[in-house]
Amino acid sequence: MSSPILIDNVQKVFKTPGGDVVALKDINLTIQPGEFVCLLGPSGCGKSTLLNAVAGFQAPSDGQIVIDQKAIRSPGPDRGMVFQEYALFPWMSVAQNIAFGLEVQKKEKAEIGLVVNQLLDLLHLKDFRDRFPKDLSGGMRQRVAIARVLALDSPIMLMDEPFGALDALTRRNLQDELLRIWEKLGKTILFVTHSIEESIYLADRIVVMTYRPGTVKRDQIVAMPRPRDPASPAFNDLKRELGRLVMEEQQRHADAEMKLAAVD
């Protein structure tokens, strides 16, 4: 079990030719070990920027992110990242893609084989172990990408809209698979999405972010037991409330774009 993720007064400013862009401002969050937290908000609210800061891909301009009493300054083996793009090696088979990180770590061949076989079984990929990415559907490729992260046994999984490019049925199937894996393995998951329904279906907590500069607009606990029924009154009551919050920020975004267009 990992330590909490402590996001302490994090700010991120990007330098651009047109001036400073404040992407994140005064972000304070604590994500407990084993918790499933979704970052929700419209494009431009800084969801992916915050996720990348937790991953160590980019440093905050101010504040800090602390895991296990250490400030995050770079990527590390305690955090695995799953992207929307599958980022698989096209010249490697499914099994080889899953094994890659373990081979880089110079694990014993027998251990690699055991881990790969366990993950092929866990993610229902056994029949595809020798296939190449070009021969797989989008959903199957994403299963492989998830398996490759799980192979490294990172206690924290960071997921940047991993199901965003998938059709609705495949997306729901993979959401269920992810919940099954999360409940079995006890990972801490920080999951970026722009889908309100997806966030309610998956998360223990939903952090709604404002349009730039990205701040925490609402830190919403989802108390509904799993499995959750998207047709239930409680689900739809929360969906309406979160929809209202997100649409407020979407309108702020549209208003800002109109002001920029008027200036131009």
KAKA-V610112 format. One record per residue. RES is the residue in one small letter. SS is DSSP state (A for helix, B for strand, O for the rest). D_CENTER is the distance of its C-alpha to the mean C-alpha in Angstrom with 2 decimals. Layout:
res=RES ss=SS d_center=D_CENTER
res=RES ss=SS d_center=D_CENTER
//
This chain:
res=m ss=O d_center=18.54
res=s ss=O d_center=16.82
res=s ss=O d_center=17.90
res=p ss=O d_center=16.29
res=i ss=B d_center=14.02
res=l ss=B d_center=16.50
res=i ss=B d_center=15.69
res=d ss=B d_center=19.30
res=n ss=B d_center=20.58
res=v ss=B d_center=18.22
res=q ss=B d_center=19.43
res=k ss=B d_center=18.74
res=v ss=B d_center=21.58
res=f ss=B d_center=21.84
res=k ss=B d_center=25.41
res=t ss=B d_center=26.52
res=p ss=O d_center=30.05
res=g ss=O d_center=30.14
res=g ss=B d_center=29.34
res=d ss=B d_center=26.55
res=v ss=B d_center=23.36
res=v ss=B d_center=21.75
res=a ss=B d_center=18.01
res=l ss=B d_center=17.23
res=k ss=B d_center=19.98
res=d ss=B d_center=20.58
res=i ss=B d_center=17.10
res=n ss=B d_center=17.86
res=l ss=B d_center=15.51
res=t ss=B d_center=15.83
res=i ss=B d_center=13.21
res=q ss=O d_center=15.40
res=p ss=O d_center=15.33
res=g ss=O d_center=14.17
res=e ss=O d_center=12.59
res=f ss=B d_center=9.78
res=v ss=B d_center=8.74
res=c ss=B d_center=7.38
res=l ss=B d_center=7.98
res=l ss=B d_center=10.47
res=g ss=O d_center=13.11
res=p ss=O d_center=15.06
res=s ss=O d_center=14.86
res=g ss=O d_center=16.06
res=c ss=O d_center=14.85
res=g ss=O d_center=12.91
res=k ss=A d_center=9.29
res=s ss=A d_center=8.36
res=t ss=A d_center=11.38
res=l ss=A d_center=10.38
res=l ss=A d_center=7.15
res=n ss=A d_center=9.71
res=a ss=A d_center=12.21
res=v ss=A d_center=10.60
res=a ss=A d_center=10.25
res=g ss=O d_center=13.86
res=f ss=O d_center=13.98
res=q ss=O d_center=15.80
res=a ss=O d_center=17.81
res=p ss=O d_center=18.25
res=s ss=O d_center=21.63
res=d ss=B d_center=22.47
res=g ss=B d_center=21.35
res=q ss=B d_center=19.36
res=i ss=B d_center=16.37
res=v ss=B d_center=17.93
res=i ss=B d_center=17.02
res=d ss=O d_center=20.08
res=q ss=O d_center=22.38
res=k ss=B d_center=21.41
res=a ss=B d_center=20.14
res=i ss=O d_center=17.27
res=r ss=O d_center=18.91
res=s ss=O d_center=17.47
res=p ss=O d_center=15.02
res=g ss=O d_center=16.07
res=p ss=O d_center=16.25
res=d ss=O d_center=14.75
res=r ss=B d_center=11.18
res=g ss=B d_center=9.83
res=m ss=B d_center=7.47
res=v ss=B d_center=6.77
res=f ss=O d_center=7.57
res=q ss=O d_center=9.02
res=e ss=O d_center=12.28
res=y ss=O d_center=13.14
res=a ss=O d_center=14.78
res=l ss=O d_center=17.27
res=f ss=O d_center=20.75
res=p ss=O d_center=23.05
res=w ss=O d_center=26.08
res=m ss=O d_center=24.68
res=s ss=B d_center=24.77
res=v ss=A d_center=22.00
res=a ss=A d_center=23.41
res=q ss=A d_center=23.83
res=n ss=A d_center=20.25
res=i ss=A d_center=19.12
res=a ss=A d_center=21.92
res=f ss=A d_center=21.38
res=g ss=A d_center=19.52
res=l ss=A d_center=22.07
res=e ss=A d_center=24.87
res=v ss=A d_center=23.81
res=q ss=O d_center=23.99
res=k ss=O d_center=27.43
res=k ss=O d_center=27.06
res=e ss=O d_center=30.08
res=k ss=A d_center=30.39
res=a ss=A d_center=30.99
res=e ss=A d_center=27.86
res=i ss=A d_center=25.74
res=g ss=A d_center=27.45
res=l ss=A d_center=26.89
res=v ss=A d_center=23.13
res=v ss=A d_center=22.81
res=n ss=A d_center=25.01
res=q ss=A d_center=23.15
res=l ss=A d_center=19.81
res=l ss=A d_center=21.71
res=d ss=A d_center=23.10
res=l ss=A d_center=19.98
res=l ss=O d_center=18.17
res=h ss=O d_center=21.52
res=l ss=O d_center=21.91
res=k ss=A d_center=25.37
res=d ss=A d_center=27.23
res=f ss=A d_center=25.18
res=r ss=O d_center=25.33
res=d ss=O d_center=27.71
res=r ss=O d_center=26.26
res=f ss=B d_center=24.86
res=p ss=A d_center=21.74
res=k ss=A d_center=24.15
res=d ss=A d_center=25.48
res=l ss=O d_center=22.28
res=s ss=O d_center=20.74
res=g ss=A d_center=17.31
res=g ss=A d_center=16.16
res=m ss=A d_center=17.89
res=r ss=A d_center=16.44
res=q ss=A d_center=12.86
res=r ss=A d_center=14.32
res=v ss=A d_center=15.81
res=a ss=A d_center=12.75
res=i ss=A d_center=11.18
res=a ss=A d_center=14.71
res=r ss=A d_center=15.02
res=v ss=A d_center=12.25
res=l ss=A d_center=13.86
res=a ss=A d_center=17.20
res=l ss=O d_center=16.73
res=d ss=O d_center=16.29
res=s ss=O d_center=13.90
res=p ss=O d_center=13.71
res=i ss=B d_center=10.23
res=m ss=B d_center=7.15
res=l ss=B d_center=4.29
res=m ss=B d_center=2.08
res=d ss=B d_center=3.84
res=e ss=O d_center=5.96
res=p ss=O d_center=6.83
res=f ss=O d_center=9.76
res=g ss=O d_center=10.93
res=a ss=O d_center=13.92
res=l ss=O d_center=15.18
res=d ss=O d_center=18.16
res=a ss=A d_center=18.11
res=l ss=A d_center=19.61
res=t ss=A d_center=17.44
res=r ss=A d_center=14.29
res=r ss=A d_center=15.81
res=n ss=A d_center=16.90
res=l ss=A d_center=13.56
res=q ss=A d_center=12.17
res=d ss=A d_center=15.27
res=e ss=A d_center=14.86
res=l ss=A d_center=11.46
res=l ss=A d_center=13.19
res=r ss=A d_center=16.19
res=i ss=A d_center=14.63
res=w ss=A d_center=12.93
res=e ss=A d_center=16.37
res=k ss=A d_center=18.23
res=l ss=A d_center=16.62
res=g ss=O d_center=15.59
res=k ss=O d_center=12.37
res=t ss=B d_center=10.55
res=i ss=B d_center=6.95
res=l ss=B d_center=4.93
res=f ss=B d_center=2.83
res=v ss=B d_center=4.33
res=t ss=B d_center=7.38
res=h ss=O d_center=11.06
res=s ss=O d_center=12.41
res=i ss=A d_center=14.23
res=e ss=A d_center=15.25
res=e ss=A d_center=11.91
res=s ss=A d_center=10.84
res=i ss=A d_center=14.30
res=y ss=A d_center=14.35
res=l ss=A d_center=11.43
res=a ss=O d_center=11.21
res=d ss=O d_center=13.77
res=r ss=B d_center=13.21
res=i ss=B d_center=12.19
res=v ss=B d_center=12.42
res=v ss=B d_center=14.12
res=m ss=B d_center=14.57
res=t ss=O d_center=17.78
res=y ss=O d_center=18.67
res=r ss=O d_center=19.57
res=p ss=O d_center=20.06
res=g ss=B d_center=16.74
res=t ss=O d_center=17.66
res=v ss=B d_center=16.80
res=k ss=B d_center=18.77
res=r ss=B d_center=18.15
res=d ss=B d_center=16.57
res=q ss=B d_center=17.07
res=i ss=B d_center=17.56
res=v ss=O d_center=17.43
res=a ss=O d_center=20.55
res=m ss=O d_center=21.00
res=p ss=O d_center=21.54
res=r ss=O d_center=19.73
res=p ss=O d_center=20.16
res=r ss=O d_center=19.85
res=d ss=O d_center=22.11
res=p ss=O d_center=20.99
res=a ss=O d_center=24.74
res=s ss=O d_center=25.58
res=p ss=A d_center=27.01
res=a ss=A d_center=24.65
res=f ss=A d_center=21.56
res=n ss=A d_center=23.21
res=d ss=A d_center=24.49
res=l ss=A d_center=21.05
res=k ss=A d_center=19.86
res=r ss=A d_center=22.88
res=e ss=A d_center=22.35
res=l ss=A d_center=18.74
res=g ss=A d_center=19.98
res=r ss=A d_center=22.73
res=l ss=A d_center=20.59
res=v ss=A d_center=18.33
res=m ss=A d_center=21.53
res=e ss=A d_center=23.18
res=e ss=A d_center=20.67
res=q ss=A d_center=20.92
res=q ss=A d_center=24.67
res=r ss=A d_center=24.52
res=h ss=A d_center=22.75
res=a ss=A d_center=25.48
res=d ss=A d_center=28.20
res=a ss=A d_center=27.09
res=e ss=A d_center=27.17
res=m ss=A d_center=30.63
res=k ss=A d_center=31.91
res=l ss=A d_center=30.90
res=a ss=A d_center=32.61
res=a ss=A d_center=35.68
res=v ss=A d_center=35.91
res=d ss=O d_center=35.77
//
